[in-house]
Amino acid sequence: MTGSAPLRILFLIAGTGRSGSGVSALTLAGGLHRAGHRVVVGCPAESFTARLCRRSGLETWDVDVRACGPWAAARRLLPRCRDEGIQVVNAQEARDKLPAVLLKLRGARVRAVLTRRTRPGTFGPGEFLLSNLLADLNIAVSEGVRRALLRKGVLPSRVRVIPNSVDLAAVDAVRPEQVAAARAAHAPDSPAVPVLGIVGRFEATDREHNKGYDVLLAALGRVRQPFRLLVLGPYKPEALARLGEMADASEVSRERISFCGFQEEILPFYRLMDIFVLPSTSEALSRSTLEAMASGCACLGSRIEGLRELITEGEDGLLFPARDARTLAACLDQLLADEALRRRLGQAARRTVETRFRLEQSVAAYETTYRELLGGHMPGSAPSRAVLP
C-alpha cells in the first residue's frame, strides 16, 4: 500500500456493469480493496454491478442515479459519507459526475474525482464548470481521452492519465474445464479451424455501429480461409436478427458464426480465440482488446487512437485503416494462414500488458493521486507512463 493509513473511497457506478467501462471500474475497485483500502461502490442494489461486487467482497451502497436523479442520489449518500468518513468520491461513468461534485459542495468533505472512460460528447458551460472548477481532478483512461478533454476546454492542470488495466491473476486463473465448456458450446469445429472473436454491444437500429460489425462481416465475405467467428456482447433478439441479415448480405455462412451473447465469465472465451478483432471507429482504451492481449491472442484492430495506444503495429498486433473492409480481409487472411505469426503476436501482446497495463500499476497510480489530492496538492497533467511505476 502506498502511504500509511488506508483510504476510504466511494466509487459511483450508475451503469449496469455489463459494459467495458463498468468492468474496468470494478476491476480497479477490487484492486484497491485488496491493497487494503476501504472501497464502497454506490450502485443499484439489484444491478449486475452489485452482484459482481458481492462476488468480489466489495461493500455496496444502494443508489440508483438513473432512477432518482443526481440531486436525490447526493442527498441519499451525504449522511453516510459524513458518518463513515469517506475521503474520495470517484465518479466512474457519465451519470455519476454531478452526484460526485454535489457531495463535495454539500459538505461531505471529500475530494471529487471524475474518471473519464469515454471521449466527451456535448460540452456546454455546465460541463466546463464541472470539469474545471467543481471537480478536483479528471482522470482520463488514455492519452486520446486526455487530448479530447483538452480540445473541449478542460484545463491541462485538471487532467491526469491513468490507463485501464487488467488483473493478470484473474486471466491466469481461467481453468481448462471452463475453456473446454465454452468450446463445446460455441466452437465445436476441429481445433484446426482458427477461431476469430469480437466483443462489443450491438443494437438493431445501428447503421454504422462504432464497433464495426458491418465492416467485419463485409471483410469476412472476402476471406477464403476456414474460420469460426465468436460474437460476444449484450444484444437483444432483434439485434441478433439484424446481425444475421448483415452476414447474409456479406455472403458469410451463418454456420461459421456463433452468437454467444453476453457472458458473465468472458475470460475463458479469449482462450478459444486465435485472433481477436475489433474494427471500431471510436475507442477510449478498449477493455476487450486489453483482455485479449493479456490472454495471448493475436489482436487486429482499427488504426484509431484508442487502439494505437495498445497495439504497436507489427510488434504485438496488426492495425488497418478504420472502415476498410478490403484491408481487414487481407490482414485476416494473413493471420489465418500463418500460425507462427499469430503465436508471435500473441506472446508479444501478453508482454505489453505485463509491462504497461497491469492492475497493480493502476492501483498504485490511483493511490498516489488520491493522496496528493487529500494532501492539498493538485496532481496536474501527466502522461500515462509517467504516473505508472
Contacts in CASP RR format, 6 or more apart in sequence:
PFRMAT RR
TARGET T0000
AUTHOR 0000-0000-0000
METHOD contacts of the structure
MODEL  1
MTGSAPLRILFLIAGTGRSGSGVSALTLAGGLHRAGHRVVVGCPAESFTA
RLCRRSGLETWDVDVRACGPWAAARRLLPRCRDEGIQVVNAQEARDKLPA
VLLKLRGARVRAVLTRRTRPGTFGPGEFLLSNLLADLNIAVSEGVRRALL
RKGVLPSRVRVIPNSVDLAAVDAVRPEQVAAARAAHAPDSPAVPVLGIVG
RFEATDREHNKGYDVLLAALGRVRQPFRLLVLGPYKPEALARLGEMADAS
EVSRERISFCGFQEEILPFYRLMDIFVLPSTSEALSRSTLEAMASGCACL
GSRIEGLRELITEGEDGLLFPARDARTLAACLDQLLADEALRRRLGQAAR
RTVETRFRLEQSVAAYETTYRELLGGHMPGSAPSRAVLP
1 35 0 8 1.000
1 36 0 8 1.000
1 37 0 8 1.000
1 367 0 8 1.000
2 364 0 8 1.000
2 367 0 8 1.000
2 368 0 8 1.000
2 371 0 8 1.000
3 367 0 8 1.000
3 371 0 8 1.000
6 36 0 8 1.000
6 37 0 8 1.000
6 38 0 8 1.000
7 32 0 8 1.000
7 37 0 8 1.000
7 38 0 8 1.000
7 87 0 8 1.000
7 88 0 8 1.000
7 367 0 8 1.000
7 370 0 8 1.000
7 371 0 8 1.000
7 374 0 8 1.000
8 37 0 8 1.000
8 38 0 8 1.000
8 40 0 8 1.000
8 84 0 8 1.000
8 85 0 8 1.000
8 86 0 8 1.000
8 87 0 8 1.000
8 88 0 8 1.000
9 32 0 8 1.000
9 37 0 8 1.000
9 38 0 8 1.000
9 39 0 8 1.000
9 40 0 8 1.000
9 86 0 8 1.000
9 87 0 8 1.000
9 88 0 8 1.000
9 89 0 8 1.000
9 90 0 8 1.000
9 370 0 8 1.000
10 40 0 8 1.000
10 41 0 8 1.000
10 42 0 8 1.000
10 61 0 8 1.000
10 77 0 8 1.000
10 81 0 8 1.000
10 86 0 8 1.000
10 88 0 8 1.000
10 89 0 8 1.000
10 90 0 8 1.000
10 110 0 8 1.000
11 25 0 8 1.000
11 28 0 8 1.000
11 29 0 8 1.000
11 39 0 8 1.000
11 40 0 8 1.000
11 41 0 8 1.000
11 42 0 8 1.000
11 90 0 8 1.000
11 92 0 8 1.000
12 42 0 8 1.000
12 43 0 8 1.000
12 63 0 8 1.000
12 65 0 8 1.000
12 89 0 8 1.000
12 90 0 8 1.000
12 91 0 8 1.000
12 92 0 8 1.000
12 93 0 8 1.000
12 96 0 8 1.000
12 99 0 8 1.000
12 100 0 8 1.000
13 22 0 8 1.000
13 25 0 8 1.000
13 26 0 8 1.000
13 41 0 8 1.000
13 42 0 8 1.000
13 43 0 8 1.000
13 49 0 8 1.000
13 92 0 8 1.000
13 93 0 8 1.000
13 96 0 8 1.000
14 43 0 8 1.000
14 64 0 8 1.000
14 65 0 8 1.000
14 66 0 8 1.000
14 93 0 8 1.000
14 94 0 8 1.000
14 95 0 8 1.000
14 96 0 8 1.000
15 22 0 8 1.000
15 43 0 8 1.000
15 44 0 8 1.000
15 47 0 8 1.000
15 49 0 8 1.000
15 66 0 8 1.000
15 93 0 8 1.000
15 95 0 8 1.000
16 47 0 8 1.000
16 48 0 8 1.000
16 49 0 8 1.000
17 23 0 8 1.000
17 26 0 8 1.000
17 47 0 8 1.000
17 48 0 8 1.000
17 49 0 8 1.000
17 52 0 8 1.000
18 48 0 8 1.000
18 234 0 8 1.000
18 262 0 8 1.000
19 201 0 8 1.000
20 287 0 8 1.000
20 288 0 8 1.000
21 92 0 8 1.000
21 93 0 8 1.000
21 117 0 8 1.000
21 118 0 8 1.000
21 284 0 8 1.000
21 287 0 8 1.000
22 49 0 8 1.000
22 92 0 8 1.000
22 93 0 8 1.000
22 117 0 8 1.000
23 287 0 8 1.000
24 117 0 8 1.000
24 141 0 8 1.000
24 164 0 8 1.000
24 165 0 8 1.000
24 287 0 8 1.000
25 92 0 8 1.000
25 93 0 8 1.000
25 115 0 8 1.000
25 117 0 8 1.000
26 41 0 8 1.000
26 49 0 8 1.000
26 52 0 8 1.000
26 53 0 8 1.000
26 56 0 8 1.000
26 58 0 8 1.000
27 165 0 8 1.000
27 166 0 8 1.000
27 167 0 8 1.000
27 359 0 8 1.000
28 165 0 8 1.000
28 359 0 8 1.000
28 362 0 8 1.000
28 363 0 8 1.000
28 366 0 8 1.000
29 39 0 8 1.000
29 41 0 8 1.000
29 53 0 8 1.000
29 56 0 8 1.000
29 58 0 8 1.000
30 39 0 8 1.000
30 56 0 8 1.000
30 58 0 8 1.000
31 167 0 8 1.000
31 359 0 8 1.000
31 360 0 8 1.000
31 363 0 8 1.000
32 39 0 8 1.000
32 363 0 8 1.000
32 366 0 8 1.000
32 367 0 8 1.000
33 39 0 8 1.000
33 56 0 8 1.000
33 57 0 8 1.000
33 58 0 8 1.000
35 363 0 8 1.000
35 367 0 8 1.000
37 367 0 8 1.000
38 59 0 8 1.000
39 58 0 8 1.000
39 59 0 8 1.000
40 58 0 8 1.000
40 59 0 8 1.000
40 60 0 8 1.000
40 61 0 8 1.000
40 84 0 8 1.000
40 86 0 8 1.000
41 49 0 8 1.000
41 50 0 8 1.000
41 53 0 8 1.000
41 58 0 8 1.000
41 59 0 8 1.000
41 60 0 8 1.000
41 61 0 8 1.000
42 60 0 8 1.000
42 61 0 8 1.000
42 62 0 8 1.000
42 63 0 8 1.000
42 77 0 8 1.000
43 49 0 8 1.000
43 50 0 8 1.000
43 53 0 8 1.000
43 60 0 8 1.000
43 61 0 8 1.000
43 62 0 8 1.000
43 63 0 8 1.000
43 64 0 8 1.000
44 50 0 8 1.000
44 62 0 8 1.000
44 63 0 8 1.000
44 64 0 8 1.000
44 66 0 8 1.000
44 67 0 8 1.000
45 60 0 8 1.000
45 62 0 8 1.000
45 64 0 8 1.000
47 64 0 8 1.000
48 264 0 8 1.000
50 60 0 8 1.000
50 62 0 8 1.000
53 59 0 8 1.000
53 60 0 8 1.000
54 60 0 8 1.000
61 77 0 8 1.000
61 80 0 8 1.000
63 73 0 8 1.000
63 76 0 8 1.000
63 77 0 8 1.000
63 99 0 8 1.000
64 73 0 8 1.000
65 73 0 8 1.000
65 95 0 8 1.000
65 96 0 8 1.000
65 99 0 8 1.000
66 95 0 8 1.000
68 76 0 8 1.000
69 99 0 8 1.000
70 95 0 8 1.000
70 98 0 8 1.000
70 99 0 8 1.000
70 102 0 8 1.000
71 102 0 8 1.000
73 99 0 8 1.000
74 98 0 8 1.000
74 99 0 8 1.000
74 102 0 8 1.000
74 103 0 8 1.000
74 106 0 8 1.000
77 99 0 8 1.000
77 103 0 8 1.000
77 108 0 8 1.000
78 103 0 8 1.000
78 106 0 8 1.000
78 107 0 8 1.000
78 108 0 8 1.000
80 86 0 8 1.000
81 89 0 8 1.000
81 103 0 8 1.000
81 108 0 8 1.000
81 110 0 8 1.000
82 107 0 8 1.000
82 108 0 8 1.000
82 109 0 8 1.000
85 109 0 8 1.000
86 108 0 8 1.000
86 110 0 8 1.000
87 110 0 8 1.000
87 111 0 8 1.000
87 370 0 8 1.000
87 374 0 8 1.000
88 110 0 8 1.000
88 111 0 8 1.000
88 113 0 8 1.000
88 370 0 8 1.000
88 373 0 8 1.000
88 374 0 8 1.000
89 99 0 8 1.000
89 100 0 8 1.000
89 103 0 8 1.000
89 104 0 8 1.000
89 108 0 8 1.000
89 110 0 8 1.000
89 111 0 8 1.000
89 112 0 8 1.000
89 113 0 8 1.000
90 100 0 8 1.000
90 113 0 8 1.000
90 114 0 8 1.000
90 115 0 8 1.000
91 97 0 8 1.000
91 99 0 8 1.000
91 100 0 8 1.000
91 112 0 8 1.000
91 113 0 8 1.000
91 114 0 8 1.000
91 115 0 8 1.000
92 115 0 8 1.000
92 117 0 8 1.000
93 117 0 8 1.000
94 118 0 8 1.000
97 114 0 8 1.000
97 130 0 8 1.000
97 135 0 8 1.000
98 130 0 8 1.000
100 112 0 8 1.000
100 113 0 8 1.000
100 114 0 8 1.000
100 135 0 8 1.000
101 112 0 8 1.000
101 130 0 8 1.000
101 134 0 8 1.000
101 135 0 8 1.000
103 110 0 8 1.000
103 112 0 8 1.000
104 110 0 8 1.000
104 111 0 8 1.000
104 112 0 8 1.000
104 134 0 8 1.000
104 136 0 8 1.000
105 134 0 8 1.000
111 136 0 8 1.000
111 137 0 8 1.000
111 370 0 8 1.000
111 373 0 8 1.000
111 374 0 8 1.000
112 134 0 8 1.000
112 135 0 8 1.000
112 136 0 8 1.000
113 135 0 8 1.000
113 136 0 8 1.000
113 137 0 8 1.000
113 138 0 8 1.000
113 139 0 8 1.000
113 369 0 8 1.000
113 370 0 8 1.000
113 373 0 8 1.000
114 130 0 8 1.000
114 131 0 8 1.000
114 135 0 8 1.000
114 137 0 8 1.000
114 138 0 8 1.000
114 139 0 8 1.000
115 138 0 8 1.000
115 139 0 8 1.000
115 141 0 8 1.000
116 138 0 8 1.000
116 139 0 8 1.000
116 140 0 8 1.000
116 141 0 8 1.000
116 145 0 8 1.000
116 149 0 8 1.000
116 284 0 8 1.000
117 141 0 8 1.000
117 145 0 8 1.000
117 164 0 8 1.000
117 284 0 8 1.000
118 145 0 8 1.000
118 284 0 8 1.000
119 144 0 8 1.000
119 145 0 8 1.000
119 148 0 8 1.000
119 282 0 8 1.000
119 284 0 8 1.000
120 127 0 8 1.000
120 148 0 8 1.000
120 149 0 8 1.000
120 152 0 8 1.000
121 152 0 8 1.000
123 152 0 8 1.000
123 153 0 8 1.000
127 152 0 8 1.000
128 152 0 8 1.000
128 153 0 8 1.000
128 154 0 8 1.000
131 138 0 8 1.000
131 149 0 8 1.000
131 153 0 8 1.000
131 154 0 8 1.000
131 158 0 8 1.000
132 153 0 8 1.000
132 154 0 8 1.000
132 155 0 8 1.000
132 158 0 8 1.000
135 158 0 8 1.000
136 373 0 8 1.000
136 378 0 8 1.000
137 158 0 8 1.000
137 159 0 8 1.000
137 160 0 8 1.000
137 369 0 8 1.000
137 373 0 8 1.000
137 378 0 8 1.000
137 379 0 8 1.000
137 380 0 8 1.000
138 149 0 8 1.000
138 154 0 8 1.000
138 158 0 8 1.000
138 159 0 8 1.000
138 160 0 8 1.000
139 159 0 8 1.000
139 160 0 8 1.000
139 161 0 8 1.000
139 162 0 8 1.000
139 366 0 8 1.000
139 369 0 8 1.000
140 146 0 8 1.000
140 149 0 8 1.000
140 159 0 8 1.000
140 160 0 8 1.000
140 161 0 8 1.000
140 162 0 8 1.000
141 161 0 8 1.000
141 162 0 8 1.000
141 163 0 8 1.000
141 164 0 8 1.000
141 284 0 8 1.000
141 285 0 8 1.000
142 161 0 8 1.000
142 163 0 8 1.000
142 164 0 8 1.000
142 284 0 8 1.000
142 285 0 8 1.000
142 305 0 8 1.000
142 306 0 8 1.000
142 309 0 8 1.000
142 384 0 8 1.000
143 161 0 8 1.000
143 305 0 8 1.000
143 309 0 8 1.000
143 383 0 8 1.000
143 384 0 8 1.000
144 284 0 8 1.000
144 305 0 8 1.000
144 306 0 8 1.000
144 309 0 8 1.000
145 161 0 8 1.000
145 284 0 8 1.000
145 285 0 8 1.000
146 159 0 8 1.000
146 161 0 8 1.000
146 381 0 8 1.000
147 305 0 8 1.000
149 159 0 8 1.000
150 156 0 8 1.000
150 159 0 8 1.000
156 380 0 8 1.000
156 381 0 8 1.000
157 378 0 8 1.000
157 380 0 8 1.000
157 381 0 8 1.000
158 378 0 8 1.000
158 380 0 8 1.000
158 381 0 8 1.000
159 380 0 8 1.000
159 381 0 8 1.000
160 369 0 8 1.000
160 379 0 8 1.000
160 380 0 8 1.000
160 381 0 8 1.000
160 382 0 8 1.000
160 387 0 8 1.000
161 381 0 8 1.000
161 382 0 8 1.000
161 383 0 8 1.000
161 384 0 8 1.000
161 387 0 8 1.000
162 362 0 8 1.000
162 365 0 8 1.000
162 366 0 8 1.000
162 369 0 8 1.000
162 384 0 8 1.000
162 387 0 8 1.000
162 388 0 8 1.000
163 285 0 8 1.000
163 309 0 8 1.000
163 356 0 8 1.000
163 357 0 8 1.000
163 362 0 8 1.000
163 384 0 8 1.000
163 388 0 8 1.000
164 284 0 8 1.000
164 285 0 8 1.000
164 287 0 8 1.000
164 290 0 8 1.000
164 357 0 8 1.000
164 362 0 8 1.000
165 290 0 8 1.000
165 357 0 8 1.000
165 358 0 8 1.000
165 359 0 8 1.000
165 361 0 8 1.000
165 362 0 8 1.000
166 290 0 8 1.000
166 291 0 8 1.000
166 293 0 8 1.000
166 294 0 8 1.000
166 353 0 8 1.000
166 357 0 8 1.000
166 358 0 8 1.000
166 359 0 8 1.000
167 359 0 8 1.000
168 294 0 8 1.000
168 353 0 8 1.000
168 354 0 8 1.000
168 358 0 8 1.000
168 359 0 8 1.000
170 267 0 8 1.000
171 267 0 8 1.000
171 270 0 8 1.000
171 291 0 8 1.000
171 294 0 8 1.000
171 295 0 8 1.000
174 267 0 8 1.000
174 268 0 8 1.000
174 271 0 8 1.000
174 295 0 8 1.000
175 268 0 8 1.000
178 265 0 8 1.000
178 268 0 8 1.000
179 268 0 8 1.000
179 271 0 8 1.000
179 272 0 8 1.000
181 268 0 8 1.000
182 268 0 8 1.000
182 269 0 8 1.000
182 271 0 8 1.000
182 272 0 8 1.000
183 272 0 8 1.000
186 230 0 8 1.000
186 258 0 8 1.000
186 260 0 8 1.000
186 269 0 8 1.000
186 272 0 8 1.000
187 195 0 8 1.000
187 228 0 8 1.000
187 230 0 8 1.000
187 258 0 8 1.000
187 272 0 8 1.000
189 195 0 8 1.000
189 228 0 8 1.000
193 226 0 8 1.000
193 227 0 8 1.000
193 228 0 8 1.000
194 225 0 8 1.000
194 226 0 8 1.000
194 227 0 8 1.000
194 228 0 8 1.000
194 274 0 8 1.000
194 275 0 8 1.000
194 335 0 8 1.000
194 336 0 8 1.000
194 342 0 8 1.000
195 227 0 8 1.000
195 228 0 8 1.000
195 229 0 8 1.000
195 230 0 8 1.000
195 272 0 8 1.000
195 273 0 8 1.000
195 274 0 8 1.000
195 275 0 8 1.000
196 227 0 8 1.000
196 228 0 8 1.000
196 229 0 8 1.000
196 230 0 8 1.000
196 273 0 8 1.000
196 274 0 8 1.000
196 275 0 8 1.000
196 276 0 8 1.000
196 277 0 8 1.000
196 332 0 8 1.000
197 229 0 8 1.000
197 230 0 8 1.000
197 231 0 8 1.000
197 232 0 8 1.000
197 269 0 8 1.000
197 273 0 8 1.000
197 275 0 8 1.000
197 276 0 8 1.000
197 277 0 8 1.000
198 211 0 8 1.000
198 213 0 8 1.000
198 216 0 8 1.000
198 229 0 8 1.000
198 230 0 8 1.000
198 231 0 8 1.000
198 232 0 8 1.000
198 276 0 8 1.000
198 277 0 8 1.000
198 278 0 8 1.000
198 279 0 8 1.000
199 232 0 8 1.000
199 233 0 8 1.000
199 266 0 8 1.000
199 276 0 8 1.000
199 278 0 8 1.000
199 288 0 8 1.000
199 291 0 8 1.000
199 292 0 8 1.000
200 211 0 8 1.000
200 232 0 8 1.000
200 233 0 8 1.000
200 234 0 8 1.000
200 288 0 8 1.000
201 211 0 8 1.000
201 233 0 8 1.000
201 234 0 8 1.000
201 235 0 8 1.000
202 209 0 8 1.000
202 211 0 8 1.000
202 213 0 8 1.000
202 233 0 8 1.000
202 235 0 8 1.000
202 239 0 8 1.000
202 242 0 8 1.000
202 243 0 8 1.000
203 209 0 8 1.000
203 235 0 8 1.000
203 236 0 8 1.000
203 239 0 8 1.000
204 236 0 8 1.000
204 238 0 8 1.000
204 239 0 8 1.000
204 241 0 8 1.000
204 242 0 8 1.000
208 214 0 8 1.000
208 281 0 8 1.000
210 280 0 8 1.000
210 281 0 8 1.000
210 282 0 8 1.000
211 278 0 8 1.000
211 279 0 8 1.000
211 280 0 8 1.000
212 279 0 8 1.000
212 280 0 8 1.000
212 281 0 8 1.000
212 323 0 8 1.000
213 231 0 8 1.000
213 243 0 8 1.000
213 246 0 8 1.000
213 279 0 8 1.000
214 246 0 8 1.000
215 279 0 8 1.000
215 323 0 8 1.000
215 324 0 8 1.000
215 325 0 8 1.000
215 328 0 8 1.000
216 277 0 8 1.000
216 279 0 8 1.000
216 325 0 8 1.000
216 328 0 8 1.000
217 243 0 8 1.000
217 246 0 8 1.000
217 247 0 8 1.000
217 249 0 8 1.000
217 250 0 8 1.000
217 252 0 8 1.000
218 250 0 8 1.000
218 325 0 8 1.000
219 279 0 8 1.000
219 325 0 8 1.000
219 326 0 8 1.000
219 328 0 8 1.000
219 329 0 8 1.000
219 332 0 8 1.000
220 227 0 8 1.000
220 229 0 8 1.000
220 250 0 8 1.000
220 252 0 8 1.000
220 256 0 8 1.000
220 329 0 8 1.000
220 332 0 8 1.000
221 250 0 8 1.000
221 251 0 8 1.000
221 252 0 8 1.000
221 329 0 8 1.000
222 325 0 8 1.000
222 326 0 8 1.000
222 329 0 8 1.000
223 329 0 8 1.000
223 332 0 8 1.000
223 333 0 8 1.000
223 336 0 8 1.000
224 333 0 8 1.000
225 332 0 8 1.000
225 333 0 8 1.000
225 336 0 8 1.000
225 337 0 8 1.000
226 336 0 8 1.000
227 256 0 8 1.000
227 332 0 8 1.000
227 336 0 8 1.000
228 256 0 8 1.000
228 257 0 8 1.000
228 258 0 8 1.000
229 252 0 8 1.000
229 256 0 8 1.000
229 257 0 8 1.000
229 258 0 8 1.000
230 258 0 8 1.000
230 260 0 8 1.000
230 269 0 8 1.000
230 272 0 8 1.000
230 273 0 8 1.000
231 243 0 8 1.000
231 257 0 8 1.000
231 258 0 8 1.000
231 259 0 8 1.000
231 260 0 8 1.000
231 261 0 8 1.000
232 260 0 8 1.000
232 261 0 8 1.000
232 262 0 8 1.000
232 263 0 8 1.000
232 266 0 8 1.000
232 269 0 8 1.000
233 260 0 8 1.000
233 261 0 8 1.000
233 262 0 8 1.000
233 263 0 8 1.000
234 261 0 8 1.000
234 262 0 8 1.000
235 243 0 8 1.000
235 259 0 8 1.000
235 261 0 8 1.000
235 262 0 8 1.000
240 259 0 8 1.000
243 259 0 8 1.000
244 254 0 8 1.000
244 257 0 8 1.000
247 253 0 8 1.000
247 254 0 8 1.000
247 257 0 8 1.000
248 254 0 8 1.000
260 269 0 8 1.000
263 269 0 8 1.000
266 291 0 8 1.000
267 291 0 8 1.000
267 295 0 8 1.000
270 276 0 8 1.000
270 291 0 8 1.000
270 292 0 8 1.000
270 294 0 8 1.000
270 295 0 8 1.000
270 296 0 8 1.000
270 297 0 8 1.000
271 295 0 8 1.000
273 292 0 8 1.000
273 295 0 8 1.000
273 297 0 8 1.000
274 297 0 8 1.000
274 298 0 8 1.000
274 335 0 8 1.000
274 336 0 8 1.000
274 339 0 8 1.000
274 342 0 8 1.000
275 297 0 8 1.000
275 298 0 8 1.000
275 299 0 8 1.000
275 300 0 8 1.000
275 332 0 8 1.000
275 335 0 8 1.000
275 336 0 8 1.000
275 342 0 8 1.000
276 288 0 8 1.000
276 289 0 8 1.000
276 292 0 8 1.000
276 293 0 8 1.000
276 297 0 8 1.000
276 298 0 8 1.000
276 299 0 8 1.000
276 300 0 8 1.000
277 299 0 8 1.000
277 300 0 8 1.000
277 301 0 8 1.000
277 328 0 8 1.000
277 332 0 8 1.000
278 286 0 8 1.000
278 288 0 8 1.000
278 289 0 8 1.000
278 299 0 8 1.000
278 300 0 8 1.000
278 301 0 8 1.000
278 302 0 8 1.000
278 307 0 8 1.000
279 301 0 8 1.000
279 302 0 8 1.000
279 320 0 8 1.000
279 322 0 8 1.000
279 323 0 8 1.000
279 328 0 8 1.000
280 286 0 8 1.000
280 301 0 8 1.000
280 302 0 8 1.000
280 304 0 8 1.000
280 307 0 8 1.000
280 322 0 8 1.000
281 302 0 8 1.000
281 304 0 8 1.000
281 322 0 8 1.000
281 323 0 8 1.000
282 304 0 8 1.000
283 289 0 8 1.000
283 304 0 8 1.000
283 305 0 8 1.000
283 306 0 8 1.000
283 307 0 8 1.000
284 306 0 8 1.000
285 306 0 8 1.000
285 309 0 8 1.000
285 310 0 8 1.000
286 306 0 8 1.000
286 307 0 8 1.000
286 310 0 8 1.000
289 299 0 8 1.000
289 301 0 8 1.000
289 307 0 8 1.000
289 310 0 8 1.000
289 311 0 8 1.000
290 310 0 8 1.000
290 353 0 8 1.000
290 357 0 8 1.000
292 299 0 8 1.000
292 349 0 8 1.000
293 299 0 8 1.000
293 310 0 8 1.000
293 311 0 8 1.000
293 316 0 8 1.000
293 346 0 8 1.000
293 349 0 8 1.000
293 350 0 8 1.000
293 352 0 8 1.000
293 353 0 8 1.000
293 357 0 8 1.000
294 349 0 8 1.000
294 350 0 8 1.000
294 353 0 8 1.000
294 357 0 8 1.000
295 350 0 8 1.000
296 346 0 8 1.000
296 347 0 8 1.000
296 349 0 8 1.000
296 350 0 8 1.000
297 346 0 8 1.000
297 349 0 8 1.000
298 317 0 8 1.000
298 318 0 8 1.000
298 335 0 8 1.000
298 341 0 8 1.000
298 342 0 8 1.000
298 343 0 8 1.000
298 345 0 8 1.000
298 346 0 8 1.000
298 349 0 8 1.000
299 310 0 8 1.000
299 311 0 8 1.000
299 316 0 8 1.000
299 317 0 8 1.000
299 318 0 8 1.000
299 345 0 8 1.000
299 346 0 8 1.000
299 349 0 8 1.000
300 317 0 8 1.000
300 318 0 8 1.000
300 319 0 8 1.000
300 320 0 8 1.000
300 328 0 8 1.000
300 331 0 8 1.000
300 332 0 8 1.000
300 335 0 8 1.000
301 307 0 8 1.000
301 311 0 8 1.000
301 317 0 8 1.000
301 318 0 8 1.000
301 319 0 8 1.000
301 320 0 8 1.000
302 319 0 8 1.000
302 320 0 8 1.000
302 321 0 8 1.000
302 322 0 8 1.000
302 323 0 8 1.000
303 313 0 8 1.000
303 319 0 8 1.000
303 320 0 8 1.000
303 321 0 8 1.000
303 322 0 8 1.000
304 322 0 8 1.000
307 319 0 8 1.000
308 319 0 8 1.000
309 384 0 8 1.000
310 352 0 8 1.000
310 357 0 8 1.000
311 317 0 8 1.000
311 318 0 8 1.000
311 319 0 8 1.000
311 349 0 8 1.000
312 352 0 8 1.000
313 319 0 8 1.000
314 345 0 8 1.000
315 345 0 8 1.000
315 348 0 8 1.000
316 345 0 8 1.000
316 346 0 8 1.000
316 348 0 8 1.000
316 349 0 8 1.000
316 351 0 8 1.000
316 352 0 8 1.000
317 345 0 8 1.000
317 346 0 8 1.000
317 348 0 8 1.000
317 349 0 8 1.000
318 331 0 8 1.000
318 334 0 8 1.000
318 335 0 8 1.000
318 345 0 8 1.000
320 327 0 8 1.000
320 328 0 8 1.000
320 331 0 8 1.000
321 327 0 8 1.000
334 341 0 8 1.000
335 341 0 8 1.000
335 342 0 8 1.000
335 345 0 8 1.000
356 385 0 8 1.000
356 388 0 8 1.000
361 388 0 8 1.000
361 389 0 8 1.000
362 388 0 8 1.000
364 388 0 8 1.000
364 389 0 8 1.000
365 387 0 8 1.000
365 388 0 8 1.000
365 389 0 8 1.000
368 379 0 8 1.000
368 387 0 8 1.000
369 379 0 8 1.000
369 387 0 8 1.000
372 378 0 8 1.000
372 379 0 8 1.000
373 379 0 8 1.000
END
